[in-house]
Amino acid sequence: MDTNVDVTQYMHGLGRAARDAARQLARASTAAKNTALLAMADGITARETELLAANARDMEAGREHGLDAALLDRLELTPERITAMAEGLRQIATLPDPVGEITDLNYRPSGIQVGRMRVPLGVVGIIYESRPNVTADAAGLCLKSGNAAILRGGSEALHSNQAIAACIREGLEAAGLPATAVQVIEITDRAAVGELITMREFVDVIVPRGGKGLIERVSEEARVPVIKHLHGVCHVYIDASADHRKAIEVAFNAKTQRYGTCNTMETLLVDAAIASDVLPELAQRYEKEGVELRGCERTRELVPGAKPATEADWDTEYLAPILSIRIVDGLDAALEHLFRHSSGHTESVITEDLGVARRFLAEVDSSSVMVNASTRFADGFEYGLGAEIGISTDKIHARGPVGLEGLTSQKYIVIGDGHIRT
């Protein structure tokens, strides 16, 4: 694309096209949307070799530009991740269509019926870094929920995103839906982001997915409502009553299953009553995996190889093989730590005590709260949403993994038969 393009003119053109497409999508049948989703999935599967080649170009450029290991992990496409992209689209096609659903329809004393109808948000702008799979996930979720999408991926994933976008366009055309229902911004000029997050006449909501710097910028500068989470400082708390084997396996998985994701555990809290039983074995397994441990003073007495944890460590999202560990005196101390240091993303308790589990579920104020399960399950695909457009730690409209329902709103509908108010 011409690098001398007028960014404002270009972005407004995308916005007008998206607004027109949103009107068409709002009345599109479920069958048409599902046909497009399945065609997109088939295209991604058929073009695996092309997608891998495009991604290899991005990976090579990323290494040359010094991208860190976490960003490279997010950027990489593997055959397994391509299969997961296609499977995510197919799963979205099997989910109930939320658009047009009517609930709470009741007669009022006046004789009218009042209820709520679920409707699309309209035009959704998604800004993301590194992960090219977001292109497919966002396209699929926006399409099924009746929204037009404007996608702005990072320059580091340019070739990967363009290759996936070609599959998306083919899927839309196969279903007779407008190609402008999903538009991938083709220019890398950072000014495009500034335009997208301020185009209130064209865009209804912005979803930023990426590093803290991106999300902070979008939150501060956007004139369009934003669905977001700033960072994921996730915790696992091992209670005194925990089954030792469960505790070790869950805590190990929560940290090591994948490092560069927002639902990876960053801080492990362990009740002092059980610490000597589980921490030494856990530490050996972490160290074997190359995980750097940073602990409080009591932790370092049990794990001599751990480095001293600083106050800043308790608030850090590492996205790397680094883990902070704190020994606490019971549930109240654990809850106090979470109150001060949780980012509101995901926390898990490992316990065999029903009372502890109930208190943890009730008192921990995060978008996902778990009992005896790895924080790595905090994911739209794992929750049965098909995929997610992001995870929200906000408390209004959408919270947690944002799937189809989170991309819709409700309006009141009133049904009468010539009724007038007296």
C-alpha positions in Angstrom: 0.0 0.0 0.0 1.1 3.6 -0.7 3.1 4.8 2.3 2.1 8.4 1.5 -1.5 7.7 2.1 -3.5 10.3 4.1 -4.1 8.3 7.4 -7.2 10.2 8.4 -8.8 9.8 5.0 -7.9 6.2 4.9 -9.2 5.4 8.3 -12.4 7.3 7.8 -12.9 5.3 4.6 -12.6 2.1 6.6 -15.0 3.5 9.2 -17.7 4.4 6.7 -17.4 1.0 5.0 -17.6 -0.8 8.4 -20.7 1.2 9.4 -22.4 0.2 6.2 -21.4 -3.4 6.6 -22.7 -3.4 10.2 -26.2 -2.6 9.0 -26.1 -5.6 6.6 -24.7 -7.9 9.3 -27.4 -6.9 11.8 -30.0 -8.5 9.5 -27.8 -11.4 8.2 -29.2 -14.9 9.0 -27.5 -17.3 11.3 -27.1 -19.7 8.4 -25.2 -17.1 6.4 -22.9 -16.2 9.3 -22.2 -19.9 10.0 -21.5 -20.5 6.3 -18.9 -17.7 6.4 -17.3 -19.0 9.6 -16.9 -22.6 8.2 -15.5 -21.3 4.9 -13.0 -19.2 6.8 -11.9 -22.3 8.8 -11.6 -24.4 5.7 -9.5 -21.7 4.1 -7.2 -21.5 7.0 -6.7 -25.2 7.0 -6.2 -25.4 3.3 -3.6 -22.5 3.4 -1.5 -23.8 6.3 1.6 -23.9 4.2 1.1 -20.2 3.1 0.3 -19.1 6.6 3.5 -20.8 8.0 5.6 -19.2 5.3 4.1 -15.7 6.0 4.7 -16.2 9.7 8.3 -17.3 9.1 9.0 -14.0 7.5 7.5 -12.2 10.5 9.5 -14.4 12.9 12.7 -13.7 11.1 12.1 -10.0 11.1 11.2 -10.1 14.8 14.5 -11.8 15.7 16.4 -9.3 13.7 14.6 -6.4 15.5 15.3 -8.0 18.9 11.8 -9.0 20.0 12.0 -10.7 23.3 11.1 -14.4 23.9 7.6 -13.7 25.2 6.7 -11.6 22.1 8.2 -14.2 19.7 6.2 -16.9 21.4 3.0 -14.9 20.9 4.0 -14.1 17.3 4.7 -17.7 16.2 2.3 -19.8 14.3 2.7 -23.6 14.4 0.6 -26.2 12.7 -1.1 -26.8 16.1 -1.9 -23.1 16.5 -3.3 -22.9 12.9 -5.5 -26.0 13.6 -6.7 -24.3 16.8 -7.6 -21.1 14.9 -9.7 -23.1 12.5 -11.3 -25.1 15.3 -12.1 -21.9 17.1 -14.0 -20.6 14.1 -15.9 -23.9 13.7 -16.8 -23.9 17.4 -18.2 -20.4 17.1 -20.3 -21.6 14.2 -21.9 -24.2 16.5 -22.7 -21.7 19.3 -26.2 -20.3 19.5 -26.6 -17.0 17.7 -27.2 -14.3 20.4 -28.6 -11.7 18.0 -32.4 -11.3 18.2 -32.8 -13.3 21.4 -35.7 -11.9 23.4 -35.8 -12.4 27.2 -37.9 -11.3 30.2 -41.0 -10.6 28.1 -43.7 -9.9 30.5 -47.1 -8.2 30.6 -47.4 -4.9 32.5 -50.6 -3.8 34.3 -51.2 -1.4 31.3 -51.5 -4.4 29.0 -48.2 -3.8 27.1 -45.5 -6.5 26.9 -42.0 -5.4 27.9 -38.9 -7.4 27.3 -35.3 -7.2 26.1 -33.7 -8.1 22.8 -30.0 -8.8 22.3 -28.4 -6.7 19.5 -24.9 -6.2 18.1 -22.8 -3.4 19.3 -22.2 -2.2 15.7 -18.6 -1.6 14.8 -15.8 -3.0 16.9 -12.2 -1.9 16.6 -9.6 -4.3 17.8 -5.9 -3.3 18.4 -3.5 -6.1 19.1 0.2 -7.0 19.2 2.1 -10.0 18.0 -0.6 -12.8 18.1 -1.8 -13.3 14.6 -4.4 -15.8 15.8 -6.3 -12.8 17.1 -7.1 -11.9 13.5 -9.2 -15.1 13.1 -10.6 -15.1 16.6 -11.8 -11.5 16.4 -13.2 -11.8 12.9 -15.2 -14.9 13.9 -16.6 -13.5 17.1 -17.5 -10.2 15.6 -19.2 -11.8 12.6 -21.3 -14.3 14.7 -22.4 -11.5 17.0 -23.4 -9.3 14.1 -20.7 -6.7 14.4 -18.4 -5.3 11.7 -14.7 -5.3 12.7 -11.7 -3.1 12.0 -8.6 -4.9 13.0 -5.2 -3.3 13.6 -2.5 -5.9 14.2 1.1 -5.1 15.1 3.6 -4.4 12.3 5.6 -7.3 13.6 2.8 -9.7 12.4 2.0 -7.9 9.1 2.6 -10.8 6.7 0.8 -13.3 9.0 -2.2 -11.1 9.5 -2.5 -10.4 5.7 -2.4 -14.1 5.0 -5.2 -14.8 7.5 -7.2 -11.8 6.3 -7.2 -13.3 2.8 -8.9 -16.5 4.2 -11.4 -14.3 6.1 -12.4 -12.3 2.9 -12.9 -15.6 1.0 -15.2 -16.9 3.7 -17.3 -13.7 3.7 -17.6 -13.8 -0.1 -18.6 -17.5 0.0 -21.6 -16.6 2.2 -22.6 -13.6 0.2 -21.7 -11.2 3.1 -19.9 -7.9 2.5 -16.1 -8.2 2.4 -15.9 -5.0 4.5 -17.5 -6.8 7.4 -14.0 -7.5 8.6 -11.3 -5.0 7.5 -7.6 -5.4 8.4 -5.7 -2.1 8.5 -2.9 -2.4 5.9 -0.8 0.6 6.9 1.7 0.4 9.8 1.7 4.1 10.6 1.0 4.5 14.3 -1.3 7.4 13.6 -3.8 4.8 12.4 -4.4 3.8 16.0 -4.9 7.4 17.1 -7.6 7.7 14.4 -9.3 4.4 15.2 -9.7 5.1 18.9 -11.2 8.6 18.3 -13.6 7.9 15.4 -16.8 8.0 17.5 -19.0 8.5 14.4 -17.9 5.1 13.0 -16.7 2.9 15.9 -18.8 1.8 18.9 -16.2 0.0 21.0 -12.4 -0.6 21.1 -10.7 -3.7 22.4 -7.0 -3.4 22.9 -5.0 -6.7 23.2 -1.3 -6.4 23.9 1.3 -5.0 26.3 0.7 -2.6 29.1 2.0 0.3 27.1 -0.5 -0.2 24.3 -3.4 -0.6 26.7 -2.4 2.4 28.7 -2.2 4.5 25.6 -5.6 3.4 24.3 -7.2 3.9 27.7 -5.9 7.4 28.1 -6.5 8.6 24.5 -9.6 6.8 23.4 -12.8 8.7 22.8 -14.6 5.5 22.1 -15.6 3.1 25.0 -12.9 0.5 25.7 -13.1 -3.1 26.8 -9.8 -4.1 28.4 -7.5 -5.5 31.0 -4.3 -3.7 31.8 -2.2 -6.6 33.0 -2.5 -10.1 34.4 -0.9 -10.6 37.7 -2.5 -14.0 38.4 -2.2 -16.0 41.7 -2.5 -19.5 43.0 -3.1 -19.9 46.8 -2.3 -23.3 48.3 -4.4 -23.7 51.4 -3.4 -25.7 54.5 -6.0 -28.3 53.6 -4.9 -28.8 50.0 -4.2 -32.2 48.6 -0.4 -32.2 48.1 -0.4 -33.8 44.7 -3.2 -31.5 43.4 -1.4 -28.5 44.7 1.9 -29.4 43.1 0.5 -30.3 39.7 -1.8 -27.2 39.5 0.8 -24.7 40.6 3.4 -26.2 38.2 1.0 -26.1 35.3 -0.3 -22.6 36.1 3.3 -21.3 35.6 5.0 -23.5 33.1 2.3 -24.6 30.6 3.0 -21.4 28.7 4.9 -18.3 29.9 3.8 -15.4 27.6 0.0 -15.4 28.4 -2.0 -13.1 30.6 -3.5 -16.1 32.5 -0.2 -17.5 33.6 0.4 -17.5 37.3 2.9 -14.8 38.4 2.7 -15.2 42.2 2.3 -18.3 44.3 0.9 -18.0 47.8 1.4 -20.9 50.2 -0.1 -21.4 53.6 2.7 -21.7 56.2 1.2 -24.9 57.5 1.8 -26.7 54.3 4.8 -24.9 52.8 7.4 -27.4 54.0 5.4 -30.2 52.4 5.0 -28.8 48.9 7.5 -26.0 48.3 10.7 -28.0 48.1 9.3 -30.4 45.5 7.7 -27.6 43.6 10.9 -25.6 43.6 12.9 -28.6 42.2 10.4 -28.9 39.3 10.4 -25.2 38.6 14.2 -25.0 38.6 14.4 -28.1 36.3 12.2 -26.1 33.9 14.5 -23.1 34.1 12.0 -21.0 36.1 13.7 -18.2 38.2 12.2 -18.1 41.7 11.9 -15.0 43.8 10.7 -15.5 47.4 9.9 -13.8 50.7 12.3 -14.5 53.6 10.4 -17.6 54.8 10.3 -19.0 51.2 14.1 -18.6 50.9 14.5 -20.7 54.1 12.8 -23.6 52.4 14.1 -22.8 48.9 17.7 -21.6 49.3 18.1 -21.1 45.5 15.3 -18.5 45.4 16.3 -14.8 45.0 14.9 -12.2 47.4 11.6 -10.9 46.2 11.2 -7.1 46.1 8.0 -5.2 46.8 7.8 -4.6 43.0 7.8 -8.3 42.3 4.3 -8.7 43.9 2.9 -6.3 41.2 4.8 -7.6 38.2 3.4 -9.5 35.2 6.6 -11.2 34.1 5.3 -13.0 31.0 8.5 -15.0 31.4 9.9 -18.0 33.4 10.0 -16.0 36.6 7.8 -16.7 39.7 7.3 -14.8 42.9 6.5 -17.0 46.0 5.2 -15.8 49.4 4.4 -17.9 52.4 1.3 -16.6 54.3 -0.4 -17.3 57.6 -3.8 -18.6 56.4 -6.6 -17.5 54.2 -7.0 -14.0 55.7 -3.4 -13.2 54.9 -3.8 -14.6 51.4 -6.9 -12.5 50.8 -5.1 -9.4 52.1 -2.2 -10.0 49.6 -4.7 -10.3 46.8 -6.5 -7.2 47.9 -3.3 -5.3 47.6 -1.6 -6.9 44.6 -4.2 -8.6 42.4 -4.8 -7.1 38.9 -8.3 -8.5 38.9 -7.6 -11.1 36.2 -7.6 -14.6 37.6 -6.9 -16.2 41.0 -7.1 -19.9 42.1 -7.3 -21.6 45.5 -6.1 -25.2 46.0 -8.1 -26.5 49.0 -10.1 -29.5 50.3 -12.0 -27.2 52.7 -15.4 -26.2 51.4 -15.6 -23.2 53.7 -12.2 -21.9 52.4 -13.4 -22.5 48.8 -16.7 -20.6 49.4 -14.9 -17.6 51.0 -12.3 -17.5 48.2 -15.1 -17.5 45.6 -17.1 -14.8 47.4 -14.3 -12.5 48.5 -11.8 -12.5 45.7 -12.8 -9.7 43.3 -11.3 -10.9 40.0 -12.9 -11.6 36.6 -12.2 -15.3 37.0 -12.0 -17.1 40.4 -11.2 -20.8 40.5 -11.0 -23.7 42.9 -8.5 -26.6 42.4 -7.8 -25.6 38.8 -5.0 -23.9 36.9 -5.3 -20.3 36.0 -4.4 -21.3 32.4 -8.1 -22.2 32.0 -9.1 -18.5 32.1 -9.6 -18.5 28.3 -12.6 -18.1 26.0 -12.0 -21.4 24.2 -11.7 -23.3 27.5 -14.9 -21.6 28.8 -16.8 -22.8 25.7 -17.1 -19.4 24.1 -15.4 -20.6 20.9 -12.7 -18.1 21.3 -12.4 -14.7 23.0 -11.8 -11.2 21.7 -10.0 -10.4 25.0 -10.3 -10.5 28.7 -11.9 -7.7 30.6 -11.2 -6.7 34.1 -13.7 -3.9 34.0 -16.9 -4.3 35.9 -19.3 -2.7 33.5 -20.8 -4.4 30.4 -18.3 -7.3 30.0 -16.1 -9.0 32.5 -13.7 -11.9 32.1 -13.3 -13.6 28.6 -15.3 -11.6 26.1 -17.1 -13.9 23.7 -20.4 -13.5 21.8 -22.5 -12.2 24.6 -19.9 -9.6 25.5 -20.0 -8.3 22.0 -23.7 -7.6 22.2 -26.0 -5.3 24.1 -29.7 -5.3 25.0 -32.4 -3.0 24.1 -35.9 -2.8 25.5 -38.7 -3.8 23.3 -42.4 -3.0 23.9 -45.3 -4.8 22.2 -48.8 -3.4 22.3 -52.0 -3.5 20.4 -53.0 0.2 20.1 -52.2 0.8 23.7 -52.0 4.4 24.9 -50.9 5.8 28.2 -53.5 7.4 30.4 
